[in-house]
Amino acid sequence: MENDSHTLLVPIDFNEQSMFAMERSYVLAPFLKLNIVLLYVYEETGISASLISPEVVSKKIHKKLDVLASVAQKKSGMQVTTVVKKGKVYSQIIATSKEVNASFILMGTNNSSENIRMDKNSIGSNTLKVIRQSSVPVITINGKKISRFVHNILLPLDLTKETRQKVTYAIDVAKSFGAGITVISVLWSKKDKDTRDELTQQLKQVQWFIEDSKIRCTSELIETSGGERMLAPRILKYVEEKGNIDLIMVMTQQENKLVEFFLGSAAQSIIRMSQVAVMSITPDEVGNEQLIF
């Protein structure tokens, strides 16, 4: 896989969670052979906008970013550049990802650049808009633990036409890291024998397909009660029980004959509450040659 002309875009606002995301880039970028772009977006709002000139603001931001870039370049061993933009945070992140030919956007969640105030487990409006509108995968970092990246990928699957695309993309990601894949499906109606049989058969087929690509793989059908609302909690409980999952892959748009899944309430819950990284991808971009490493 070649990525020489591609980059890893890391939006920075100098607050805690975005700094954790930047620290993750030290490991992620070398694995994927991606140079790093640090992006700061500032919005001119309120009385302070009329008191401080844009030139002064830009100079201060560039100076702080340059310090971070120096550290990131030393620790990652990759080239690190900085970009400062003015405007709406989410729209500038999307625009910059295209300008710098980003393969991924790596974001910390729950930072002060979000435009809405929510509880500590909330996914803010800017993050949500970037995930929904990005044409490249978005990796969100909510937890604070900086660990290996990535050893095991969790791939939740359902009965949709995008499943094959998602599996193919997961294989590409796994190969780039030398990672294994754990495939799961969630059954919340124990009496639904037809769905159980269909999910079980799909899991077997997916595991064979992944293993045929020389990727270590396990698969499991897990059960829960309480219907759709328990889907995300059950997946996150599974991640906690396994203890060796480093990345969860979700689809941002999906039509499921069992449940309207991603990017609905279940996916948002996974993104905002997961203590491991979450990669959000859209069905249309899966298989796009520009996004394959």
RAJO-V225138 format. One line per field, one symbol per residue. phi: phi as a letter, one per 20 degrees, with the letter a starting at -180 (. if undefined). burial: # if it has 16 or more other ideal C-beta (glycine too) atoms within 10 Angstrom, else .. A space follows every 10 residues. Layout:
phi = ???
burial = ???
This chain:
phi = .dcgedcdec fccmegffff ffffffefff geldfddedd dddecmfffe edfgffffff fgffffffff ffffeemdfc cccdcdqfgf ffffffgffe lfebddcedm dfffececff eeefffffff gfdfecfddd ddfdfecgbc dcdecfccdc fegfffffff ffffffdmee cddccdddcf eefffgffff ffgfffffff ffemdfbccb eddbcomgfe ffgfffffgf ffmcedbddc eebaddfeaf ddedffffff fedfedfcdd cdgfefnfff deg
burial = ..#..##### ###...#### #########. .######### ##........ ......#... #..##..##. .##.##.#.# .####...## .###.##..# ########## #.##...... .###.##### #..#.##### ##......## .#######.# .##.###.## ####.##.## ########.. ....##..#. .##..##.## ..#.#.#.#. ...#...#.. ##.###.##. ....###### ####.#.##. ####.##### ####.##### ###.##.... ##.
